[in-house]
Amino acid sequence: VWPEDVTDLDSFLSRFFRMGVQAPPRLLELASQSLLQDEALAIAALEELPVELFPPLFTAAFAGRHTHTVKVMVQAWPFACLPLGALMKDHQLHLETFQAALDGLDLLLAQEVRPRRWKLQVLDLRRNAHQDFWTLWSGTKASVCSLLEPEPAQPMQKMHRVEAQAGLKPARAPVEVLVDLCLKEDTLDETVSYLLKKTKQRRSLLNLRCQKLRIFTLPVQSIRRILKLMQLDSIQDLEVNCTWNLATLASFLPHLGWMGNLRRLLLSHIHVLPHIAPIQEEHCVAQLTAQFLNLPHLQELYLDSISFLKGRLHRVLRCLKSPLETLWITNCQISESDLRYLSQCPSVGLLKHLCLSGLNLTNFSLEPLQVLIERTSATLQDLDLDECGIMDSQFSALLPSLSRCSQLTTFSFCGNHISMAVLESLLHHTVGLSKLSLVLYPAPLESYEDVRGTLHLGLLAQLHARLKRLLCASGRASTVWFKANPCPHCGDQIVYSTEPILCPCYMPT
C-alpha cells in the first residue's frame, strides 16, 4: 500500500512541485485513504512522511473524523501555519474533530522537548484565510504565504545533543491562534467555548488574536471575561451591535482603549436611560471620547442609533487622531452646531464614504453640508443622504458642490421631498461626473396621488422613463433607481428600476 522507498517518493513529488506540475490528485487521495484504513500505521508513518503528503492526509483525516490521527498530526505538523479555518469551511464541522485538533495543540505545548518537525507557530481558524493551501497540498508554492513553508527536518538525536551541550531547555514559544469571533446570544458556539477553555488553560503559551470581532446580545460580563483572554491589540475591526445603555457601554470602554490597531469601529443602538443623572451621563460620554485618543489608526467610524450624540458630536470627532476614510452617522439626532463642526472637522477632509442616512435635516441650513461636500470633492466616492427629509430648496443648494465630486461613483438620497424639476437639475449638474454609475433617487413629488403618500404607478413609470431618456441623451450610462416613500398601508417601500418592485397593497386581488 505504501511505497517502500519514501525518500524516492519525496524527491519525485518535490520535483513536480518545483516544476509547477501537481501529481495526480487521485494518487494522493488513494494513498491517504489507504493509510487511514489503519490508523496505527498512519500515525507511525508520520515520522517519515514527506511534507507534501501532510495536507492531503490531514484533509482526509479531518473529513473522515479520524480524531486520533488529527490530534497526532497537529503535534507533528511540519509547516509554520495550520490553516484549519479554511478546512472547516469546506467540510461540515464535527465538534469532536475540532476538539481533537485543539487537544493536539495542547499536547504539543505541554511537551518540554520540541518534536523533531515542530514548526507550528500559527493556528489559523479564520474561514477565509489561506484558501488555496489545501488545494495546493504544500506551502512550497510561491503563491502561498511563507508561514506555510516546511521546515527542513533535523535529526532528533543531533538536536538533543546540541541542547544538552548548551545546558538549555528547548524554548517553547507561544503559538498564535487567529480567529474571527461573533459573540451573540446567551450561550456561545461550542467550538468557541472549547477554544476559550484551551486558551485559558494555556494562557502563557496560546496567544488568541482576533482581527474581526462582532458583539451582539451576549451579556457584558461575559464579553469582558472573553476579552481578557485576547490580545486586544490584534483587533482591527470591531462591531458593538448591542442594545446597551450608556452605563453598560462605559463598563466596556476600558477594553476599547487597548485596541490600538483598530481600523474600523461600529457602535450601534446605545441609549440613555431616562433616570440617569446628567453628571453621570457626562462622565460616560467623557470616557468614550477619551478612548478615541488611543485609536491612532482608526479609518472607518460607524455611529448608528446613538441617542446621546446631539450637541456632542464635536467631542467625539475632535479626539480622532488620523483622517477618516469612512464616516457613517445614521439614525441619530444631531444639532445644527453638530453639522457645522462636522463640516470643519480636520479628520473628515479626505473622506471616501459618507453616510448621513436617517438624520432629520428638514429645518437645517445645509450650508455646512455643502462645505463638507466641497472639502471632500477630490476623494468622495459614495454619498448617502437617505431619509433626511431634505426639501427642494435645500437640495438645490447642494448641487454646485456635488458637481465637483470627480470621484463619486454612488449617490443615494431616497426618502427626501424632491420634485422632478430638481431631479432634472441634479442630472445636469452631475453630467460631467464620469465615474458616477449608480444613483438612487426618491420618487418625485409629482408621482404621488395625495398627501398620504399613495403612489401613482403610471406617473412614476413616466417620470422614470423621462429621466432615463435624459441620461441617455447626455451620454451617461448611470443606473437609475427610484425608491418611493413607505406605503401608507403596510409600510413597505416600492423600488423602481426597469419595472416596479411592488408591495402587496399594489398587487391585483
C-alpha positions as CSV (number, residue, x, y, z in Angstrom):
1,V,0.0,0.0,0.0
2,W,2.8,2.4,0.9
3,P,6.0,2.8,-1.1
4,E,8.9,1.2,0.4
5,D,11.3,3.9,-0.7
6,V,9.8,7.0,0.9
7,T,12.9,9.1,0.1
8,D,12.4,8.5,-3.7
9,L,8.7,9.4,-3.4
10,D,9.7,12.6,-1.5
11,S,12.2,13.5,-4.2
12,F,9.7,12.7,-7.0
13,L,7.0,14.9,-5.6
14,S,9.4,17.7,-4.8
15,R,10.5,17.8,-8.5
16,F,6.8,18.0,-9.5
17,F,6.1,20.9,-7.2
18,R,9.3,22.8,-8.2
19,M,8.2,22.4,-11.9
20,G,4.7,23.7,-11.0
21,V,3.2,20.4,-12.0
22,Q,0.9,18.7,-9.5
23,A,0.9,15.0,-9.0
24,P,-2.5,13.4,-9.9
25,P,-4.9,14.1,-7.1
26,R,-6.3,10.6,-7.3
27,L,-3.0,9.1,-6.4
28,L,-2.7,11.3,-3.2
29,E,-6.3,10.6,-2.3
30,L,-5.8,6.9,-2.6
31,A,-2.6,7.0,-0.5
32,S,-4.3,9.0,2.2
33,Q,-7.4,6.7,2.3
34,S,-5.2,3.6,2.4
35,L,-3.2,4.9,5.3
36,L,-6.3,5.9,7.2
37,Q,-7.7,2.4,7.0
38,D,-5.1,1.5,9.6
39,E,-4.9,4.5,12.0
40,A,-1.9,3.0,13.8
41,L,0.0,2.7,10.6
42,A,-0.9,6.3,9.6
43,I,0.4,7.6,13.0
44,A,3.6,5.5,12.8
45,A,4.2,6.8,9.2
46,L,4.1,10.5,10.3
47,E,7.8,10.4,11.4
48,E,9.0,9.7,7.8
49,L,6.0,11.1,5.9
50,P,7.1,13.6,3.1
51,V,5.8,17.1,4.0
52,E,3.9,17.2,0.6
53,L,1.7,14.4,1.9
54,F,0.7,16.0,5.2
55,P,-2.0,18.3,3.8
56,P,-3.9,15.7,1.8
57,L,-3.6,13.2,4.7
58,F,-4.8,15.8,7.2
59,T,-7.7,16.7,4.9
60,A,-8.8,13.1,4.7
61,A,-8.4,12.6,8.4
62,F,-10.4,15.7,9.2
63,A,-13.2,15.0,6.8
64,G,-13.3,11.3,7.8
65,R,-13.4,12.3,11.6
66,H,-10.3,10.3,12.4
67,T,-9.9,12.2,15.7
68,H,-6.8,10.4,17.0
69,T,-5.0,10.9,13.7
70,V,-5.9,14.6,13.6
71,K,-4.6,15.0,17.2
72,V,-1.3,13.4,16.4
73,M,-0.9,15.2,13.1
74,V,-1.3,18.6,14.7
75,Q,1.6,17.7,17.0
76,A,3.8,16.6,14.0
77,W,2.7,19.5,11.7
78,P,5.7,20.4,9.6
79,F,4.5,23.9,8.5
80,A,4.6,27.2,10.4
81,C,0.8,27.7,9.9
82,L,-2.1,25.2,10.1
83,P,-5.0,26.9,8.3
84,L,-7.7,24.9,9.9
85,G,-10.4,27.5,9.3
86,A,-10.3,27.1,5.5
87,L,-10.7,23.3,6.0
88,M,-13.6,23.8,8.4
89,K,-15.3,26.0,5.7
90,D,-15.0,23.2,3.1
91,H,-16.1,20.3,5.3
92,Q,-19.1,20.1,7.6
93,L,-17.7,20.8,11.1
94,H,-17.6,17.9,13.5
95,L,-17.2,19.2,17.1
96,E,-15.1,16.2,18.3
97,T,-12.7,16.5,15.3
98,F,-12.2,20.2,16.0
99,Q,-11.7,19.5,19.7
100,A,-9.1,16.8,18.7
101,A,-7.1,19.4,16.7
102,L,-7.1,21.7,19.8
103,D,-6.2,18.8,22.0
104,G,-3.2,18.0,19.7
105,L,-2.1,21.6,20.0
106,D,-2.5,21.4,23.8
107,L,-0.3,18.3,24.0
108,L,2.3,19.9,21.8
109,L,2.5,22.9,24.1
110,A,2.8,20.7,27.1
111,Q,5.9,19.0,25.8
112,E,9.2,20.0,27.4
113,V,11.2,19.0,24.3
114,R,10.1,20.1,20.9
115,P,9.3,17.3,18.4
116,R,11.7,16.9,15.6
117,R,9.5,18.5,13.0
118,W,7.7,21.1,15.1
119,K,7.5,24.4,13.2
120,L,3.9,25.3,14.1
121,Q,3.6,29.0,15.0
122,V,0.1,29.8,13.9
123,L,-3.2,28.0,14.1
124,D,-5.5,30.0,11.7
125,L,-9.2,29.4,12.4
126,R,-10.4,32.1,10.0
127,R,-12.6,30.7,7.3
128,N,-11.5,33.0,4.5
129,A,-7.7,32.8,5.0
130,H,-5.2,30.7,3.0
131,Q,-8.0,29.4,0.7
132,D,-5.5,27.8,-1.7
133,F,-3.4,25.9,0.8
134,W,-5.4,22.7,0.9
135,T,-5.7,22.5,-2.9
136,L,-2.0,23.1,-3.4
137,W,-1.2,20.5,-0.7
138,S,2.0,22.2,0.1
139,G,3.4,25.5,1.2
140,T,6.3,25.4,-1.3
141,K,4.4,27.3,-4.0
142,A,5.3,31.0,-4.4
143,S,1.6,32.0,-4.1
144,V,1.3,30.6,-0.6
145,C,2.4,32.7,2.5
146,S,5.9,32.0,3.7
147,L,4.4,31.0,7.0
148,L,3.4,27.7,5.3
149,E,6.8,26.7,4.1
150,P,8.1,23.4,5.6
151,E,11.0,23.3,8.0
152,P,13.9,21.2,6.9
153,A,14.0,18.1,9.1
154,Q,16.7,17.8,11.6
155,P,17.9,14.6,13.2
156,M,16.3,14.5,16.7
157,Q,19.4,12.9,18.3
158,K,21.6,15.7,17.0
159,M,19.2,18.4,18.2
160,H,19.1,16.9,21.7
161,R,22.9,16.7,21.8
162,V,23.3,20.4,20.9
163,E,20.7,21.4,23.6
164,A,22.4,19.2,26.2
165,Q,25.8,20.7,25.4
166,A,24.3,24.2,25.8
167,G,22.7,23.2,29.1
168,L,19.4,24.8,28.0
169,K,15.9,23.6,27.8
170,P,14.2,23.9,24.4
171,A,12.3,27.2,24.1
172,R,8.6,26.9,24.0
173,A,7.4,30.0,22.1
174,P,3.7,30.8,22.2
175,V,1.5,29.7,19.3
176,E,-0.7,32.3,17.8
177,V,-4.4,31.4,17.3
178,L,-6.0,33.6,14.7
179,V,-9.8,33.7,14.7
180,D,-12.7,36.0,13.8
181,L,-15.3,35.9,16.6
182,C,-19.0,36.7,16.7
183,L,-20.3,36.9,20.3
184,K,-24.1,36.6,20.5
185,E,-27.0,35.1,22.4
186,D,-26.7,33.7,26.0
187,T,-24.6,30.7,25.1
188,L,-21.5,30.6,22.9
189,D,-20.9,28.3,20.0
190,E,-19.4,25.0,21.3
191,T,-16.3,25.4,19.2
192,V,-15.7,28.9,20.5
193,S,-16.3,27.8,24.1
194,Y,-13.8,25.0,23.7
195,L,-11.2,27.3,22.2
196,L,-11.6,29.8,25.0
197,K,-11.3,27.0,27.5
198,K,-8.0,25.9,26.0
199,T,-6.8,29.5,25.8
200,K,-7.5,29.9,29.5
201,Q,-5.6,26.7,30.4
202,R,-2.5,27.6,28.3
203,R,-2.6,31.4,28.7
204,S,1.2,31.8,28.5
205,L,1.6,29.6,25.5
206,L,-1.5,30.4,23.4
207,N,-2.0,34.0,22.1
208,L,-5.6,34.4,21.0
209,R,-5.6,37.0,18.2
210,C,-8.9,38.2,16.7
211,Q,-8.8,40.5,13.8
212,K,-12.6,40.9,13.4
213,L,-14.9,40.9,16.4
214,R,-18.7,41.2,16.3
215,I,-20.5,41.6,19.6
216,F,-24.3,41.2,19.7
217,T,-26.5,40.1,22.6
218,L,-24.0,38.5,24.9
219,P,-24.1,39.9,28.5
220,V,-21.4,42.5,29.0
221,Q,-19.9,40.5,31.9
222,S,-19.3,37.5,29.6
223,I,-17.8,39.8,26.9
224,R,-15.4,41.2,29.4
225,R,-14.2,37.8,30.5
226,I,-13.6,36.8,26.9
227,L,-11.8,40.0,26.1
228,K,-9.3,39.3,29.0
229,L,-8.2,36.1,27.1
230,M,-7.5,38.0,23.9
231,Q,-4.5,40.0,22.6
232,L,-6.6,43.2,22.3
233,D,-4.1,45.0,20.1
234,S,-4.8,42.4,17.3
235,I,-8.4,43.6,16.8
236,Q,-8.7,45.7,13.7
237,D,-12.4,45.5,13.0
238,L,-14.9,45.9,15.9
239,E,-18.7,45.9,15.8
240,V,-20.7,46.6,19.0
241,N,-24.2,45.9,17.8
242,C,-26.0,45.7,21.1
243,T,-28.9,47.5,22.7
244,W,-26.9,48.9,25.5
245,N,-27.4,51.8,27.8
246,L,-24.7,54.4,28.2
247,A,-23.6,52.9,31.6
248,T,-23.2,49.5,30.1
249,L,-21.1,50.9,27.3
250,A,-18.9,52.7,29.9
251,S,-18.1,49.3,31.5
252,F,-16.9,48.1,28.1
253,L,-14.8,51.1,27.2
254,P,-11.6,50.3,29.2
255,H,-11.1,47.3,26.8
256,L,-11.6,49.6,23.8
257,G,-8.7,51.7,24.8
258,W,-6.3,48.7,24.4
259,M,-7.3,48.1,20.8
260,G,-4.5,50.4,19.5
261,N,-4.6,48.9,16.0
262,L,-8.3,49.3,15.4
263,R,-9.2,50.5,11.9
264,R,-12.9,50.0,11.8
265,L,-15.4,50.7,14.6
266,L,-19.2,50.4,14.7
267,L,-21.3,51.4,17.7
268,S,-25.0,50.8,17.4
269,H,-28.1,51.2,19.5
270,I,-26.6,52.9,22.5
271,H,-29.3,54.7,24.5
272,V,-29.5,56.9,27.6
273,L,-31.8,55.7,30.4
274,P,-34.3,58.4,31.4
275,H,-33.4,58.3,35.1
276,I,-29.6,58.7,34.6
277,A,-28.2,61.8,36.3
278,P,-26.7,64.4,33.9
279,I,-23.4,64.3,35.7
280,Q,-23.2,60.5,35.2
281,E,-24.2,60.9,31.6
282,E,-21.4,63.4,31.1
283,H,-18.9,61.1,32.8
284,C,-19.8,58.2,30.5
285,V,-19.5,60.4,27.3
286,A,-16.1,61.7,28.5
287,Q,-15.0,58.1,29.0
288,L,-16.0,57.3,25.4
289,T,-14.3,60.3,23.8
290,A,-11.1,59.7,25.8
291,Q,-10.8,56.2,24.3
292,F,-10.7,57.6,20.8
293,L,-7.3,59.2,21.7
294,N,-6.0,55.6,22.0
295,L,-7.1,54.7,18.4
296,P,-4.4,56.3,16.2
297,H,-5.2,54.0,13.2
298,L,-8.9,54.4,13.0
299,Q,-10.1,54.9,9.4
300,E,-13.8,53.8,9.5
301,L,-16.3,55.0,12.1
302,Y,-19.9,54.0,12.1
303,L,-22.3,55.6,14.7
304,D,-25.8,54.2,14.4
305,S,-28.8,55.0,16.6
306,I,-26.7,56.7,19.3
307,S,-29.1,58.7,21.5
308,F,-26.5,60.9,23.3
309,L,-24.9,62.3,20.2
310,K,-26.9,65.5,19.8
311,G,-24.8,68.5,20.8
312,R,-21.8,66.3,21.5
313,L,-20.6,65.3,18.0
314,H,-17.6,67.6,18.3
315,R,-16.5,65.9,21.4
316,V,-16.3,62.6,19.6
317,L,-14.7,63.8,16.4
318,R,-12.1,66.1,17.8
319,C,-10.5,63.1,19.6
320,L,-9.7,61.3,16.3
321,K,-6.0,61.2,15.7
322,S,-6.0,60.3,12.0
323,P,-8.0,61.2,8.8
324,L,-11.1,59.0,8.3
325,E,-11.9,57.3,5.0
326,T,-15.4,56.3,6.1
327,L,-17.9,58.1,8.3
328,W,-21.5,56.9,9.0
329,I,-23.7,58.9,11.3
330,T,-27.1,57.3,10.9
331,N,-30.5,57.3,12.6
332,C,-29.2,59.8,15.2
333,Q,-30.4,63.2,16.4
334,I,-27.9,66.0,15.8
335,S,-28.0,69.7,16.1
336,E,-27.1,72.4,13.6
337,S,-23.9,73.1,15.6
338,D,-23.0,69.4,15.2
339,L,-23.4,69.7,11.4
340,R,-21.3,72.9,11.4
341,Y,-18.5,71.2,13.3
342,L,-18.7,68.2,11.0
343,S,-18.0,70.4,8.0
344,Q,-14.9,71.9,9.7
345,C,-13.5,68.7,11.4
346,P,-9.9,68.1,10.5
347,S,-10.4,64.3,10.3
348,V,-13.0,64.3,7.6
349,G,-11.2,66.2,4.8
350,L,-10.2,63.0,2.9
351,L,-13.4,61.0,3.2
352,K,-14.2,58.4,0.6
353,H,-17.5,57.2,2.0
354,L,-20.0,59.5,3.8
355,C,-23.4,58.3,5.0
356,L,-25.8,60.6,7.0
357,S,-28.9,58.5,6.4
358,G,-31.8,59.0,8.9
359,L,-30.7,62.4,10.2
360,N,-33.6,64.9,10.2
361,L,-32.2,67.9,8.3
362,T,-35.6,69.4,7.3
363,N,-35.2,72.6,9.3
364,F,-31.5,73.0,8.9
365,S,-29.4,75.2,6.8
366,L,-27.4,72.9,4.6
367,E,-24.6,75.3,4.0
368,P,-22.3,73.3,6.4
369,L,-23.1,70.1,4.4
370,Q,-22.3,72.0,1.2
371,V,-19.0,73.0,2.7
372,L,-18.3,69.4,3.7
373,I,-19.1,68.1,0.2
374,E,-16.8,70.7,-1.3
375,R,-14.0,69.8,1.1
376,T,-14.2,66.1,0.2
377,S,-14.9,66.6,-3.5
378,A,-11.5,65.2,-4.6
379,T,-11.9,62.0,-2.7
380,L,-15.6,61.3,-2.1
381,Q,-16.7,58.1,-3.8
382,D,-20.0,57.2,-2.0
383,L,-22.6,59.6,-0.6
384,D,-25.8,58.6,1.2
385,L,-28.4,61.2,2.3
386,D,-31.3,58.8,2.5
387,E,-34.3,59.7,4.7
388,C,-33.0,63.1,5.7
389,G,-36.2,65.0,5.0
390,I,-34.4,67.3,2.6
391,M,-36.6,69.7,0.6
392,D,-36.3,71.1,-2.9
393,S,-34.7,74.4,-1.9
394,Q,-32.2,72.8,0.4
395,F,-31.2,70.2,-2.2
396,S,-30.7,72.8,-4.9
397,A,-28.1,74.5,-2.7
398,L,-26.1,71.3,-2.7
399,L,-25.9,70.8,-6.5
400,P,-22.9,73.0,-7.3
401,S,-20.9,71.2,-4.6
402,L,-22.0,67.8,-6.0
403,S,-20.9,68.7,-9.5
404,R,-17.3,69.0,-8.2
405,C,-17.1,65.4,-6.8
406,S,-15.0,63.9,-9.5
407,Q,-14.5,60.5,-7.8
408,L,-18.2,60.0,-7.0
409,T,-19.5,56.5,-8.0
410,T,-22.6,56.1,-5.9
411,F,-25.1,58.7,-4.7
412,S,-28.3,57.8,-2.8
413,F,-30.9,60.3,-1.5
414,C,-34.1,58.4,-1.2
415,G,-36.8,59.4,1.3
416,N,-36.5,63.1,0.6
417,H,-39.2,65.5,-0.7
418,I,-37.8,66.3,-4.2
419,S,-39.6,67.4,-7.3
420,M,-39.0,66.2,-10.9
421,A,-37.6,69.6,-11.8
422,V,-34.9,69.4,-9.1
423,L,-34.1,65.8,-10.2
424,E,-33.5,67.0,-13.7
425,S,-31.3,69.8,-12.3
426,L,-29.3,67.2,-10.5
427,L,-28.8,65.4,-13.8
428,H,-27.5,68.5,-15.5
429,H,-25.1,69.3,-12.6
430,T,-23.7,65.7,-12.5
431,V,-23.4,65.1,-16.2
432,G,-19.6,65.6,-16.1
433,L,-19.1,63.0,-13.3
434,S,-17.7,60.2,-15.5
435,K,-17.4,57.7,-12.6
436,L,-20.9,58.1,-11.3
437,S,-22.6,54.7,-12.0
438,L,-25.4,54.3,-9.6
439,V,-27.9,56.9,-8.4
440,L,-30.8,56.1,-6.1
441,Y,-33.5,58.8,-6.5
442,P,-36.6,59.4,-4.4
443,A,-39.8,59.0,-6.3
444,P,-40.5,62.6,-7.3
445,L,-43.4,64.5,-5.6
446,E,-45.4,64.5,-8.8
447,S,-45.8,60.7,-8.7
448,Y,-47.9,60.8,-5.5
449,E,-51.7,61.0,-5.7
450,D,-52.3,62.6,-2.3
451,V,-50.7,63.9,0.9
452,R,-50.9,60.5,2.5
453,G,-48.3,59.2,0.1
454,T,-50.4,57.0,-2.2
455,L,-48.2,56.3,-5.2
456,H,-49.5,56.6,-8.8
457,L,-47.6,53.8,-10.6
458,G,-48.3,55.2,-14.1
459,L,-46.9,58.6,-13.3
460,L,-43.9,57.0,-11.6
461,A,-43.2,54.9,-14.7
462,Q,-43.4,58.0,-17.0
463,L,-41.1,60.1,-14.8
464,H,-38.6,57.2,-14.5
465,A,-38.6,56.8,-18.3
466,R,-38.1,60.5,-18.8
467,L,-35.1,60.6,-16.5
468,K,-33.6,57.6,-18.3
469,R,-34.1,59.3,-21.7
470,L,-32.3,62.4,-20.4
471,L,-29.4,60.3,-19.1
472,C,-29.1,58.5,-22.5
473,A,-29.2,61.8,-24.3
474,S,-26.4,63.2,-22.2
475,G,-24.2,60.1,-22.9
476,R,-24.5,58.8,-19.4
477,A,-24.9,55.1,-18.6
478,S,-25.7,55.6,-14.9
479,T,-28.0,53.1,-13.3
480,V,-31.2,54.9,-12.1
481,W,-33.4,53.5,-9.3
482,F,-36.5,55.2,-7.9
483,K,-37.4,54.4,-4.3
484,A,-40.8,55.5,-3.1
485,N,-41.8,56.6,0.4
486,P,-43.1,53.8,2.6
487,C,-46.6,52.6,1.6
488,P,-49.2,54.3,3.9
489,H,-50.9,51.0,4.4
490,C,-48.2,48.4,5.1
491,G,-45.0,50.5,5.5
492,D,-43.1,48.6,2.7
493,Q,-41.2,50.6,0.1
494,I,-41.6,50.4,-3.6
495,V,-38.4,50.3,-5.7
496,Y,-38.5,51.0,-9.4
497,S,-35.6,50.1,-11.7
498,T,-36.7,48.8,-15.1
499,E,-40.0,47.6,-13.6
500,P,-41.5,48.4,-10.2
501,I,-41.0,46.0,-7.3
502,L,-44.3,46.4,-5.5
503,C,-45.6,45.9,-2.0
504,P,-48.7,43.6,-1.7
505,C,-51.0,46.6,-1.4
506,Y,-50.5,47.4,-5.1
507,M,-50.9,43.9,-6.3
508,P,-54.1,43.0,-8.1
509,T,-56.5,41.0,-5.9
